[in-house]
């Protein structure tokens, strides 16, 4: 029986297909624009060809990043490999910026050296027009797949393709203007291409950098998360909600406030429901960590330093050693609240059938326990 592919594998295959198409198109464009640019003597078309060559490098970067990003968590990467995609996006943005600097620098030098200005031929017009149509089609194809699989890296590469289409429009105008008698226009067009590429490089690099330094989800998504958690039965309040982006996904850490006297299992069940709902209803969320709070630990008196069960039981045993019947307790439950240990203690009703005796017994246990500053309320139950 053939096993169905998981979501990450399907996502990786989609990126592979788009990248292969991009490589083939950019091979044709890079070769044709660069060679025709030299033949037709158009500096801006040569620059545009170099831009397409950078697309080839970016496709290789996308392929490498996607290959690693689709892998699931492992011992070295417990949150998965999604940030390979983020790092790839940042690298792509930096690459664009470097290409922009090179193109602009060369064009500015030619502007200050009129003898170095080139006189484009009509062939350059046709090459620029072909580049516009090819890159715009490639942009729409790549962007559509990027939206479907929610890939920032693929979306970044789509804009790289569109930047090539936009730069070819500038080339078209520059070549046409130079042929019409404005000799500087081709070099000015090359500078325009460089500045456009630089802007796109910045637009890609900055969000990727923000993600690498743990930028969270936007306020609209945070409000949606709060709304979902607030609708779950047993959740009284939430605080310390934190998120971080990882590739096209996100992780969530949240503290939820529940009734302080709940059982451990009920508190766990409420927390698990929070996890399940967020994974189901917020598409970006791939991992949720829930901390159960019996009180708001941002304002409550901290319980830090209070003795844990072993030491707390020894303290009570010593304190209650002189109380007749105290050693017959069947179970003790500790509640760490408001900086003290509150105690639930269980006895058999057969040992104390009279209500008056039980009442006096309870008061004695309470009085003795409260002589210790670590202990608060004592509740006695019979069964």
ROMAR-952018 format. One record per residue (C-alpha): residue number from 1; residue in one letter; chain; x, y, z. Coordinates in steps of 0.02 Angstrom, whole numbers, plus 50000, padded with zeros to 5 digits. Layout:
% ROMAR-952018
<node i="NUM" aa="A" ch="A" px="X" py="Y" pz="Z"/>
...
***
This chain:
% ROMAR-952018
<node i="1" aa="X" ch="A" px="50000" py="50000" pz="50000"/>
<node i="2" aa="X" ch="A" px="50068" py="50171" pz="49952"/>
<node i="3" aa="X" ch="A" px="50083" py="50286" pz="50103"/>
<node i="4" aa="X" ch="A" px="50015" py="50465" pz="50079"/>
<node i="5" aa="X" ch="A" px="50144" py="50603" pz="50079"/>
<node i="6" aa="X" ch="A" px="50145" py="50715" pz="50232"/>
<node i="7" aa="X" ch="A" px="50120" py="50903" pz="50220"/>
<node i="8" aa="X" ch="A" px="50305" py="50946" pz="50235"/>
<node i="9" aa="X" ch="A" px="50350" py="50826" pz="50094"/>
<node i="10" aa="X" ch="A" px="50215" py="50897" pz="49980"/>
<node i="11" aa="X" ch="A" px="50275" py="51072" pz="50021"/>
<node i="12" aa="X" ch="A" px="50454" py="51025" pz="49977"/>
<node i="13" aa="X" ch="A" px="50400" py="50946" pz="49812"/>
<node i="14" aa="X" ch="A" px="50302" py="51103" pz="49764"/>
<node i="15" aa="X" ch="A" px="50455" py="51211" pz="49798"/>
<node i="16" aa="X" ch="A" px="50561" py="51091" pz="49696"/>
<node i="17" aa="X" ch="A" px="50446" py="51103" pz="49544"/>
<node i="18" aa="X" ch="A" px="50439" py="51293" pz="49550"/>
<node i="19" aa="X" ch="A" px="50627" py="51305" pz="49571"/>
<node i="20" aa="X" ch="A" px="50662" py="51193" pz="49421"/>
<node i="21" aa="X" ch="A" px="50548" py="51299" pz="49312"/>
<node i="22" aa="X" ch="A" px="50634" py="51456" pz="49375"/>
<node i="23" aa="X" ch="A" px="50806" py="51385" pz="49337"/>
<node i="24" aa="X" ch="A" px="50759" py="51343" pz="49158"/>
<node i="25" aa="X" ch="A" px="50681" py="51513" pz="49123"/>
<node i="26" aa="X" ch="A" px="50824" py="51608" pz="49203"/>
<node i="27" aa="X" ch="A" px="50954" py="51507" pz="49108"/>
<node i="28" aa="X" ch="A" px="50874" py="51566" pz="48947"/>
<node i="29" aa="X" ch="A" px="50853" py="51745" pz="49006"/>
<node i="30" aa="X" ch="A" px="51026" py="51764" pz="49082"/>
<node i="31" aa="X" ch="A" px="51111" py="51696" pz="48927"/>
<node i="32" aa="X" ch="A" px="51005" py="51790" pz="48800"/>
<node i="33" aa="X" ch="A" px="51003" py="51960" pz="48888"/>
<node i="34" aa="X" ch="A" px="51188" py="51961" pz="48929"/>
<node i="35" aa="X" ch="A" px="51243" py="51907" pz="48755"/>
<node i="36" aa="X" ch="A" px="51117" py="52019" pz="48664"/>
<node i="37" aa="X" ch="A" px="51164" py="52162" pz="48780"/>
<node i="38" aa="X" ch="A" px="51346" py="52151" pz="48723"/>
<node i="39" aa="X" ch="A" px="51297" py="52127" pz="48540"/>
<node i="40" aa="X" ch="A" px="51167" py="52267" pz="48544"/>
<node i="41" aa="X" ch="A" px="51280" py="52379" pz="48652"/>
<node i="42" aa="X" ch="A" px="51155" py="52406" pz="48794"/>
<node i="43" aa="X" ch="A" px="51231" py="52429" pz="48966"/>
<node i="44" aa="X" ch="A" px="51061" py="52417" pz="49050"/>
<node i="45" aa="X" ch="A" px="51020" py="52253" pz="48961"/>
<node i="46" aa="X" ch="A" px="51188" py="52180" pz="49015"/>
<node i="47" aa="X" ch="A" px="51145" py="52233" pz="49194"/>
<node i="48" aa="X" ch="A" px="50975" py="52153" pz="49174"/>
<node i="49" aa="X" ch="A" px="51061" py="51993" pz="49115"/>
<node i="50" aa="X" ch="A" px="51169" py="51994" pz="49271"/>
<node i="51" aa="X" ch="A" px="51008" py="52015" pz="49371"/>
<node i="52" aa="X" ch="A" px="50940" py="51857" pz="49289"/>
<node i="53" aa="X" ch="A" px="51104" py="51770" pz="49329"/>
<node i="54" aa="X" ch="A" px="51075" py="51816" pz="49511"/>
<node i="55" aa="X" ch="A" px="50904" py="51734" pz="49493"/>
<node i="56" aa="X" ch="A" px="50993" py="51573" pz="49451"/>
<node i="57" aa="X" ch="A" px="51096" py="51587" pz="49609"/>
<node i="58" aa="X" ch="A" px="50940" py="51626" pz="49708"/>
<node i="59" aa="X" ch="A" px="50853" py="51472" pz="49637"/>
<node i="60" aa="X" ch="A" px="50999" py="51367" pz="49696"/>
<node i="61" aa="X" ch="A" px="50985" py="51450" pz="49867"/>
<node i="62" aa="X" ch="A" px="50798" py="51415" pz="49872"/>
<node i="63" aa="X" ch="A" px="50827" py="51233" pz="49825"/>
<node i="64" aa="X" ch="A" px="50959" py="51211" pz="49961"/>
<node i="65" aa="X" ch="A" px="50855" py="51298" pz="50095"/>
<node i="66" aa="X" ch="A" px="50696" py="51204" pz="50050"/>
<node i="67" aa="X" ch="A" px="50787" py="51037" pz="50054"/>
<node i="68" aa="X" ch="A" px="50835" py="51067" pz="50235"/>
<node i="69" aa="X" ch="A" px="50680" py="51164" pz="50290"/>
<node i="70" aa="X" ch="A" px="50557" py="51023" pz="50249"/>
<node i="71" aa="X" ch="A" px="50642" py="50902" pz="50368"/>
<node i="72" aa="X" ch="A" px="50556" py="50871" pz="50534"/>
<node i="73" aa="X" ch="A" px="50627" py="50897" pz="50709"/>
<node i="74" aa="X" ch="A" px="50780" py="50799" pz="50762"/>
<node i="75" aa="X" ch="A" px="50896" py="50797" pz="50912"/>
<node i="76" aa="X" ch="A" px="50997" py="50946" pz="50852"/>
<node i="77" aa="X" ch="A" px="50844" py="51044" pz="50790"/>
<node i="78" aa="X" ch="A" px="50699" py="51008" pz="50910"/>
<node i="79" aa="X" ch="A" px="50590" py="51142" pz="50828"/>
<node i="80" aa="X" ch="A" px="50621" py="51076" pz="50653"/>
<node i="81" aa="X" ch="A" px="50723" py="51154" pz="50512"/>
<node i="82" aa="X" ch="A" px="50606" py="51296" pz="50462"/>
<node i="83" aa="X" ch="A" px="50737" py="51429" pz="50493"/>
<node i="84" aa="X" ch="A" px="50842" py="51362" pz="50350"/>
<node i="85" aa="X" ch="A" px="50706" py="51443" pz="50245"/>
<node i="86" aa="X" ch="A" px="50721" py="51605" pz="50343"/>
<node i="87" aa="X" ch="A" px="50910" py="51605" pz="50326"/>
<node i="88" aa="X" ch="A" px="50890" py="51572" pz="50139"/>
<node i="89" aa="X" ch="A" px="50774" py="51722" pz="50124"/>
<node i="90" aa="X" ch="A" px="50900" py="51833" pz="50214"/>
<node i="91" aa="X" ch="A" px="51039" py="51769" pz="50103"/>
<node i="92" aa="X" ch="A" px="50935" py="51804" pz="49949"/>
<node i="93" aa="X" ch="A" px="50903" py="51982" pz="50006"/>
<node i="94" aa="X" ch="A" px="51089" py="52012" pz="50037"/>
<node i="95" aa="X" ch="A" px="51129" py="51939" pz="49866"/>
<node i="96" aa="X" ch="A" px="51009" py="52060" pz="49783"/>
<node i="97" aa="X" ch="A" px="51087" py="52206" pz="49877"/>
<node i="98" aa="X" ch="A" px="51261" py="52157" pz="49817"/>
<node i="99" aa="X" ch="A" px="51201" py="52141" pz="49637"/>
<node i="100" aa="X" ch="A" px="51119" py="52313" pz="49651"/>
<node i="101" aa="X" ch="A" px="51280" py="52393" pz="49713"/>
<node i="102" aa="X" ch="A" px="51380" py="52320" pz="49568"/>
<node i="103" aa="X" ch="A" px="51257" py="52375" pz="49435"/>
<node i="104" aa="X" ch="A" px="51237" py="52550" pz="49504"/>
<node i="105" aa="X" ch="A" px="51423" py="52576" pz="49529"/>
<node i="106" aa="X" ch="A" px="51464" py="52530" pz="49348"/>
<node i="107" aa="X" ch="A" px="51323" py="52640" pz="49278"/>
<node i="108" aa="X" ch="A" px="51376" py="52792" pz="49381"/>
<node i="109" aa="X" ch="A" px="51556" py="52773" pz="49320"/>
<node i="110" aa="X" ch="A" px="51496" py="52774" pz="49139"/>
<node i="111" aa="X" ch="A" px="51390" py="52930" pz="49169"/>
<node i="112" aa="X" ch="A" px="51548" py="53023" pz="49221"/>
<node i="113" aa="X" ch="A" px="51641" py="52954" pz="49069"/>
<node i="114" aa="X" ch="A" px="51536" py="53002" pz="48916"/>
<node i="115" aa="X" ch="A" px="51654" py="52910" pz="48800"/>
<node i="116" aa="X" ch="A" px="51610" py="52747" pz="48889"/>
<node i="117" aa="X" ch="A" px="51423" py="52765" pz="48857"/>
<node i="118" aa="X" ch="A" px="51352" py="52632" pz="48741"/>
<node i="119" aa="X" ch="A" px="51232" py="52657" pz="48594"/>
<node i="120" aa="X" ch="A" px="51101" py="52518" pz="48601"/>
<node i="121" aa="X" ch="A" px="51032" py="52435" pz="48443"/>
<node i="122" aa="X" ch="A" px="50851" py="52385" pz="48409"/>
<node i="123" aa="X" ch="A" px="50886" py="52203" pz="48454"/>
<node i="124" aa="X" ch="A" px="50899" py="52259" pz="48636"/>
<node i="125" aa="X" ch="A" px="50717" py="52316" pz="48632"/>
<node i="126" aa="X" ch="A" px="50655" py="52143" pz="48584"/>
<node i="127" aa="X" ch="A" px="50761" py="52058" pz="48716"/>
<node i="128" aa="X" ch="A" px="50694" py="52175" pz="48851"/>
<node i="129" aa="X" ch="A" px="50514" py="52145" pz="48796"/>
<node i="130" aa="X" ch="A" px="50539" py="51956" pz="48799"/>
<node i="131" aa="X" ch="A" px="50614" py="51969" pz="48974"/>
<node i="132" aa="X" ch="A" px="50465" py="52069" pz="49037"/>
<node i="133" aa="X" ch="A" px="50339" py="51940" pz="48978"/>
<node i="134" aa="X" ch="A" px="50439" py="51789" pz="49037"/>
<node i="135" aa="X" ch="A" px="50476" py="51857" pz="49211"/>
<node i="136" aa="X" ch="A" px="50300" py="51919" pz="49241"/>
<node i="137" aa="X" ch="A" px="50232" py="51746" pz="49199"/>
<node i="138" aa="X" ch="A" px="50363" py="51667" pz="49313"/>
<node i="139" aa="X" ch="A" px="50316" py="51787" pz="49453"/>
<node i="140" aa="X" ch="A" px="50130" py="51743" pz="49447"/>
<node i="141" aa="X" ch="A" px="50168" py="51556" pz="49442"/>
<node i="142" aa="X" ch="A" px="50290" py="51563" pz="49588"/>
<node i="143" aa="X" ch="A" px="50183" py="51681" pz="49694"/>
<node i="144" aa="X" ch="A" px="50028" py="51572" pz="49672"/>
<node i="145" aa="X" ch="A" px="50120" py="51418" pz="49736"/>
<node i="146" aa="X" ch="A" px="50199" py="51520" pz="49877"/>
<node i="147" aa="X" ch="A" px="50028" py="51576" pz="49939"/>
<node i="148" aa="X" ch="A" px="49959" py="51400" pz="49929"/>
<node i="149" aa="X" ch="A" px="50098" py="51321" pz="50033"/>
<node i="150" aa="X" ch="A" px="50131" py="51476" pz="50141"/>
<node i="151" aa="X" ch="A" px="50316" py="51490" pz="50099"/>
<node i="152" aa="X" ch="A" px="50402" py="51656" pz="50134"/>
<node i="153" aa="X" ch="A" px="50556" py="51594" pz="50043"/>
<node i="154" aa="X" ch="A" px="50459" py="51554" pz="49885"/>
<node i="155" aa="X" ch="A" px="50367" py="51720" pz="49898"/>
<node i="156" aa="X" ch="A" px="50536" py="51806" pz="49910"/>
<node i="157" aa="X" ch="A" px="50594" py="51718" pz="49753"/>
<node i="158" aa="X" ch="A" px="50432" py="51767" pz="49665"/>
<node i="159" aa="X" ch="A" px="50470" py="51950" pz="49700"/>
<node i="160" aa="X" ch="A" px="50645" py="51921" pz="49636"/>
<node i="161" aa="X" ch="A" px="50567" py="51867" pz="49470"/>
<node i="162" aa="X" ch="A" px="50453" py="52019" pz="49470"/>
<node i="163" aa="X" ch="A" px="50602" py="52132" pz="49505"/>
<node i="164" aa="X" ch="A" px="50679" py="52062" pz="49346"/>
<node i="165" aa="X" ch="A" px="50519" py="52103" pz="49250"/>
<node i="166" aa="X" ch="A" px="50515" py="52280" pz="49321"/>
<node i="167" aa="X" ch="A" px="50698" py="52307" pz="49285"/>
<node i="168" aa="X" ch="A" px="50669" py="52250" pz="49105"/>
<node i="169" aa="X" ch="A" px="50534" py="52383" pz="49089"/>
<node i="170" aa="X" ch="A" px="50662" py="52513" pz="49143"/>
<node i="171" aa="X" ch="A" px="50785" py="52439" pz="49018"/>
<node i="172" aa="X" ch="A" px="50653" py="52451" pz="48881"/>
<node i="173" aa="X" ch="A" px="50627" py="52636" pz="48919"/>
<node i="174" aa="X" ch="A" px="50813" py="52670" pz="48931"/>
<node i="175" aa="X" ch="A" px="50857" py="52584" pz="48768"/>
<node i="176" aa="X" ch="A" px="50713" py="52668" pz="48675"/>
<node i="177" aa="X" ch="A" px="50764" py="52838" pz="48746"/>
<node i="178" aa="X" ch="A" px="50946" py="52817" pz="48698"/>
<node i="179" aa="X" ch="A" px="50898" py="52763" pz="48522"/>
<node i="180" aa="X" ch="A" px="50788" py="52919" pz="48512"/>
<node i="181" aa="X" ch="A" px="50938" py="53031" pz="48545"/>
<node i="182" aa="X" ch="A" px="50960" py="53035" pz="48735"/>
<node i="183" aa="X" ch="A" px="51131" py="52951" pz="48757"/>
<node i="184" aa="X" ch="A" px="51129" py="52953" pz="48947"/>
<node i="185" aa="X" ch="A" px="50962" py="52865" pz="48965"/>
<node i="186" aa="X" ch="A" px="51028" py="52687" pz="48949"/>
<node i="187" aa="X" ch="A" px="51152" py="52715" pz="49093"/>
<node i="188" aa="X" ch="A" px="51018" py="52803" pz="49196"/>
<node i="189" aa="X" ch="A" px="50904" py="52654" pz="49165"/>
<node i="190" aa="X" ch="A" px="51042" py="52540" pz="49230"/>
<node i="191" aa="X" ch="A" px="51052" py="52644" pz="49390"/>
<node i="192" aa="X" ch="A" px="50862" py="52632" pz="49406"/>
<node i="193" aa="X" ch="A" px="50873" py="52443" pz="49391"/>
<node i="194" aa="X" ch="A" px="51006" py="52440" pz="49527"/>
<node i="195" aa="X" ch="A" px="50902" py="52545" pz="49646"/>
<node i="196" aa="X" ch="A" px="50748" py="52437" pz="49617"/>
<node i="197" aa="X" ch="A" px="50847" py="52280" pz="49654"/>
<node i="198" aa="X" ch="A" px="50919" py="52360" pz="49812"/>
<node i="199" aa="X" ch="A" px="50744" py="52403" pz="49876"/>
<node i="200" aa="X" ch="A" px="50682" py="52226" pz="49849"/>
<node i="201" aa="X" ch="A" px="50838" py="52159" pz="49935"/>
<node i="202" aa="X" ch="A" px="50798" py="52266" pz="50087"/>
<node i="203" aa="X" ch="A" px="50616" py="52214" pz="50088"/>
<node i="204" aa="X" ch="A" px="50667" py="52031" pz="50092"/>
<node i="205" aa="X" ch="A" px="50814" py="52045" pz="50212"/>
<node i="206" aa="X" ch="A" px="50735" py="52147" pz="50351"/>
<node i="207" aa="X" ch="A" px="50585" py="52033" pz="50389"/>
<node i="208" aa="X" ch="A" px="50698" py="51880" pz="50379"/>
<node i="209" aa="X" ch="A" px="50820" py="51961" pz="50501"/>
<node i="210" aa="X" ch="A" px="50675" py="52002" pz="50618"/>
<node i="211" aa="X" ch="A" px="50622" py="51820" pz="50615"/>
<node i="212" aa="X" ch="A" px="50798" py="51760" pz="50653"/>
<node i="213" aa="X" ch="A" px="50798" py="51870" pz="50808"/>
<node i="214" aa="X" ch="A" px="50632" py="51791" pz="50862"/>
<node i="215" aa="X" ch="A" px="50502" py="51914" pz="50801"/>
<node i="216" aa="X" ch="A" px="50328" py="51854" pz="50851"/>
<node i="217" aa="X" ch="A" px="50162" py="51846" pz="50760"/>
<node i="218" aa="X" ch="A" px="50071" py="52007" pz="50723"/>
<node i="219" aa="X" ch="A" px="49941" py="52078" pz="50842"/>
<node i="220" aa="X" ch="A" px="49795" py="52016" pz="50738"/>
<node i="221" aa="X" ch="A" px="49853" py="51835" pz="50753"/>
<node i="222" aa="X" ch="A" px="49892" py="51857" pz="50938"/>
<node i="223" aa="X" ch="A" px="49715" py="51920" pz="50968"/>
<node i="224" aa="X" ch="A" px="49647" py="51768" pz="50876"/>
<node i="225" aa="X" ch="A" px="49751" py="51655" pz="50989"/>
<node i="226" aa="X" ch="A" px="49687" py="51743" pz="51145"/>
<node i="227" aa="X" ch="A" px="49508" py="51726" pz="51082"/>
<node i="228" aa="X" ch="A" px="49526" py="51538" pz="51052"/>
<node i="229" aa="X" ch="A" px="49604" py="51505" pz="51223"/>
<node i="230" aa="X" ch="A" px="49474" py="51613" pz="51312"/>
<node i="231" aa="X" ch="A" px="49333" py="51507" pz="51241"/>
<node i="232" aa="X" ch="A" px="49399" py="51346" pz="51319"/>
<node i="233" aa="X" ch="A" px="49309" py="51288" pz="51475"/>
<node i="234" aa="X" ch="A" px="49413" py="51297" pz="51634"/>
<node i="235" aa="X" ch="A" px="49527" py="51437" pz="51572"/>
<node i="236" aa="X" ch="A" px="49504" py="51589" pz="51686"/>
<node i="237" aa="X" ch="A" px="49635" py="51701" pz="51607"/>
<node i="238" aa="X" ch="A" px="49797" py="51698" pz="51506"/>
<node i="239" aa="X" ch="A" px="49959" py="51791" pz="51520"/>
<node i="240" aa="X" ch="A" px="50140" py="51784" pz="51460"/>
<node i="241" aa="X" ch="A" px="50083" py="51741" pz="51283"/>
<node i="242" aa="X" ch="A" px="50239" py="51729" pz="51175"/>
<node i="243" aa="X" ch="A" px="50261" py="51676" pz="50994"/>
<node i="244" aa="X" ch="A" px="50406" py="51656" pz="50875"/>
<node i="245" aa="X" ch="A" px="50411" py="51630" pz="50688"/>
<node i="246" aa="X" ch="A" px="50503" py="51483" pz="50612"/>
<node i="247" aa="X" ch="A" px="50500" py="51483" pz="50423"/>
<node i="248" aa="X" ch="A" px="50318" py="51490" pz="50371"/>
<node i="249" aa="X" ch="A" px="50262" py="51424" pz="50541"/>
<node i="250" aa="X" ch="A" px="50260" py="51483" pz="50722"/>
<node i="251" aa="X" ch="A" px="50276" py="51417" pz="50899"/>
<node i="252" aa="X" ch="A" px="50172" py="51476" pz="51047"/>
<node i="253" aa="X" ch="A" px="50211" py="51483" pz="51234"/>
<node i="254" aa="X" ch="A" px="50070" py="51533" pz="51351"/>
<node i="255" aa="X" ch="A" px="50025" py="51530" pz="51536"/>
<node i="256" aa="X" ch="A" px="49842" py="51490" pz="51573"/>
<node i="257" aa="X" ch="A" px="49758" py="51524" pz="51740"/>
<node i="258" aa="X" ch="A" px="49643" py="51387" pz="51806"/>
<node i="259" aa="X" ch="A" px="49545" py="51355" pz="51967"/>
<node i="260" aa="X" ch="A" px="49679" py="51330" pz="52101"/>
<node i="261" aa="X" ch="A" px="49599" py="51175" pz="52179"/>
<node i="262" aa="X" ch="A" px="49588" py="51073" pz="52019"/>
<node i="263" aa="X" ch="A" px="49667" py="50902" pz="52007"/>
<node i="264" aa="X" ch="A" px="49828" py="50885" pz="51910"/>
<node i="265" aa="X" ch="A" px="49741" py="50779" pz="51778"/>
<node i="266" aa="X" ch="A" px="49602" py="50907" pz="51750"/>
<node i="267" aa="X" ch="A" px="49729" py="51047" pz="51734"/>
<node i="268" aa="X" ch="A" px="49825" py="50941" pz="51609"/>
<node i="269" aa="X" ch="A" px="49666" py="50907" pz="51511"/>
<node i="270" aa="X" ch="A" px="49629" py="51093" pz="51498"/>
<node i="271" aa="X" ch="A" px="49807" py="51126" pz="51440"/>
<node i="272" aa="X" ch="A" px="49798" py="50987" pz="51310"/>
<node i="273" aa="X" ch="A" px="49635" py="51060" pz="51244"/>
<node i="274" aa="X" ch="A" px="49722" py="51229" pz="51223"/>
<node i="275" aa="X" ch="A" px="49860" py="51144" pz="51123"/>
<node i="276" aa="X" ch="A" px="49739" py="51048" pz="51013"/>
<node i="277" aa="X" ch="A" px="49629" py="51199" pz="50974"/>
<node i="278" aa="X" ch="A" px="49775" py="51312" pz="50927"/>
<node i="279" aa="X" ch="A" px="49852" py="51180" pz="50814"/>
<node i="280" aa="X" ch="A" px="49684" py="51154" pz="50731"/>
<node i="281" aa="X" ch="A" px="49624" py="51333" pz="50711"/>
<node i="282" aa="X" ch="A" px="49781" py="51439" pz="50684"/>
<node i="283" aa="X" ch="A" px="49865" py="51385" pz="50523"/>
<node i="284" aa="X" ch="A" px="50039" py="51453" pz="50564"/>
<node i="285" aa="X" ch="A" px="50052" py="51366" pz="50733"/>
<node i="286" aa="X" ch="A" px="50155" py="51206" pz="50731"/>
<node i="287" aa="X" ch="A" px="50202" py="51189" pz="50915"/>
<node i="288" aa="X" ch="A" px="50120" py="51247" pz="51078"/>
<node i="289" aa="X" ch="A" px="50189" py="51247" pz="51255"/>
<node i="290" aa="X" ch="A" px="50061" py="51276" pz="51394"/>
<node i="291" aa="X" ch="A" px="50106" py="51319" pz="51573"/>
<node i="292" aa="X" ch="A" px="49964" py="51288" pz="51697"/>
<node i="293" aa="X" ch="A" px="49949" py="51419" pz="51834"/>
<node i="294" aa="X" ch="A" px="49837" py="51396" pz="51988"/>
<node i="295" aa="X" ch="A" px="49858" py="51583" pz="52020"/>
<node i="296" aa="X" ch="A" px="49920" py="51732" pz="51923"/>
<node i="297" aa="X" ch="A" px="50107" py="51717" pz="51952"/>
<node i="298" aa="X" ch="A" px="50133" py="51895" pz="51888"/>
<node i="299" aa="X" ch="A" px="50046" py="51967" pz="52042"/>
<node i="300" aa="X" ch="A" px="50031" py="51824" pz="52170"/>
<node i="301" aa="X" ch="A" px="50151" py="51801" pz="52315"/>
<node i="302" aa="X" ch="A" px="50285" py="51682" pz="52250"/>
<node i="303" aa="X" ch="A" px="50300" py="51507" pz="52321"/>
<node i="304" aa="X" ch="A" px="50485" py="51498" pz="52285"/>
<node i="305" aa="X" ch="A" px="50584" py="51414" pz="52423"/>
<node i="306" aa="X" ch="A" px="50439" py="51320" pz="52501"/>
<node i="307" aa="X" ch="A" px="50479" py="51138" pz="52546"/>
<node i="308" aa="X" ch="A" px="50425" py="51004" pz="52424"/>
<node i="309" aa="X" ch="A" px="50321" py="50852" pz="52475"/>
<node i="310" aa="X" ch="A" px="50456" py="50750" pz="52561"/>
<node i="311" aa="X" ch="A" px="50513" py="50891" pz="52675"/>
<node i="312" aa="X" ch="A" px="50337" py="50961" pz="52698"/>
<node i="313" aa="X" ch="A" px="50272" py="50792" pz="52758"/>
<node i="314" aa="X" ch="A" px="50414" py="50781" pz="52884"/>
<node i="315" aa="X" ch="A" px="50371" py="50954" pz="52952"/>
<node i="316" aa="X" ch="A" px="50188" py="50907" pz="52972"/>
<node i="317" aa="X" ch="A" px="50228" py="50739" pz="53050"/>
<node i="318" aa="X" ch="A" px="50334" py="50824" pz="53182"/>
<node i="319" aa="X" ch="A" px="50204" py="50960" pz="53212"/>
<node i="320" aa="X" ch="A" px="50060" py="50836" pz="53228"/>
<node i="321" aa="X" ch="A" px="50154" py="50701" pz="53324"/>
<node i="322" aa="X" ch="A" px="50066" py="50742" pz="53489"/>
<node i="323" aa="X" ch="A" px="49889" py="50748" pz="53415"/>
<node i="324" aa="X" ch="A" px="49795" py="50583" pz="53444"/>
<node i="325" aa="X" ch="A" px="49732" py="50509" pz="53280"/>
<node i="326" aa="X" ch="A" px="49838" py="50620" pz="53167"/>
<node i="327" aa="X" ch="A" px="49946" py="50472" pz="53119"/>
<node i="328" aa="X" ch="A" px="49790" py="50386" pz="53047"/>
<node i="329" aa="X" ch="A" px="49784" py="50502" pz="52896"/>
<node i="330" aa="X" ch="A" px="49762" py="50409" pz="52732"/>
<node i="331" aa="X" ch="A" px="49813" py="50542" pz="52606"/>
<node i="332" aa="X" ch="A" px="49885" py="50718" pz="52606"/>
<node i="333" aa="X" ch="A" px="49869" py="50840" pz="52460"/>
<node i="334" aa="X" ch="A" px="49972" py="51000" pz="52453"/>
<node i="335" aa="X" ch="A" px="49917" py="51160" pz="52364"/>
<node i="336" aa="X" ch="A" px="50054" py="51290" pz="52340"/>
<node i="337" aa="X" ch="A" px="49958" py="51455" pz="52338"/>
<node i="338" aa="X" ch="A" px="49991" py="51635" pz="52392"/>
<node i="339" aa="X" ch="A" px="50163" py="51594" pz="52459"/>
<node i="340" aa="X" ch="A" px="50104" py="51455" pz="52576"/>
<node i="341" aa="X" ch="A" px="50065" py="51270" pz="52575"/>
<node i="342" aa="X" ch="A" px="49880" py="51235" pz="52597"/>
<node i="343" aa="X" ch="A" px="49842" py="51058" pz="52652"/>
<node i="344" aa="X" ch="A" px="49701" py="50936" pz="52614"/>
<node i="345" aa="X" ch="A" px="49710" py="50787" pz="52733"/>
<node i="346" aa="X" ch="A" px="49599" py="50632" pz="52722"/>
<node i="347" aa="X" ch="A" px="49544" py="50515" pz="52864"/>
<node i="348" aa="X" ch="A" px="49423" py="50370" pz="52881"/>
<node i="349" aa="X" ch="A" px="49257" py="50423" pz="52957"/>
<node i="350" aa="X" ch="A" px="49256" py="50259" pz="53054"/>
<node i="351" aa="X" ch="A" px="49397" py="50326" pz="53162"/>
<node i="352" aa="X" ch="A" px="49297" py="50482" pz="53213"/>
<node i="353" aa="X" ch="A" px="49109" py="50454" pz="53194"/>
<node i="354" aa="X" ch="A" px="49057" py="50601" pz="53307"/>
<node i="355" aa="X" ch="A" px="49043" py="50771" pz="53224"/>
<node i="356" aa="X" ch="A" px="49098" py="50868" pz="53378"/>
<node i="357" aa="X" ch="A" px="49256" py="50765" pz="53392"/>
<node i="358" aa="X" ch="A" px="49293" py="50791" pz="53208"/>
<node i="359" aa="X" ch="A" px="49270" py="50979" pz="53224"/>
<node i="360" aa="X" ch="A" px="49390" py="50992" pz="53372"/>
<node i="361" aa="X" ch="A" px="49514" py="50878" pz="53285"/>
<node i="362" aa="X" ch="A" px="49513" py="50990" pz="53131"/>
<node i="363" aa="X" ch="A" px="49543" py="51146" pz="53235"/>
<node i="364" aa="X" ch="A" px="49691" py="51064" pz="53322"/>
<node i="365" aa="X" ch="A" px="49770" py="51011" pz="53158"/>
<node i="366" aa="X" ch="A" px="49746" py="51187" pz="53087"/>
<node i="367" aa="X" ch="A" px="49818" py="51273" pz="53240"/>
<node i="368" aa="X" ch="A" px="49972" py="51162" pz="53247"/>
<node i="369" aa="X" ch="A" px="50008" py="51178" pz="53060"/>
<node i="370" aa="X" ch="A" px="49992" py="51368" pz="53062"/>
<node i="371" aa="X" ch="A" px="50128" py="51380" pz="53191"/>
<node i="372" aa="X" ch="A" px="50242" py="51348" pz="53043"/>
<node i="373" aa="X" ch="A" px="50255" py="51497" pz="52925"/>
<node i="374" aa="X" ch="A" px="50262" py="51382" pz="52773"/>
<node i="375" aa="X" ch="A" px="50084" py="51319" pz="52800"/>
<node i="376" aa="X" ch="A" px="49915" py="51403" pz="52773"/>
<node i="377" aa="X" ch="A" px="49741" py="51327" pz="52774"/>
<node i="378" aa="X" ch="A" px="49712" py="51146" pz="52827"/>
<node i="379" aa="X" ch="A" px="49556" py="51060" pz="52759"/>
<node i="380" aa="X" ch="A" px="49503" py="50892" pz="52831"/>
<node i="381" aa="X" ch="A" px="49399" py="50764" pz="52735"/>
<node i="382" aa="X" ch="A" px="49322" py="50602" pz="52795"/>
<node i="383" aa="X" ch="A" px="49271" py="50453" pz="52691"/>
***
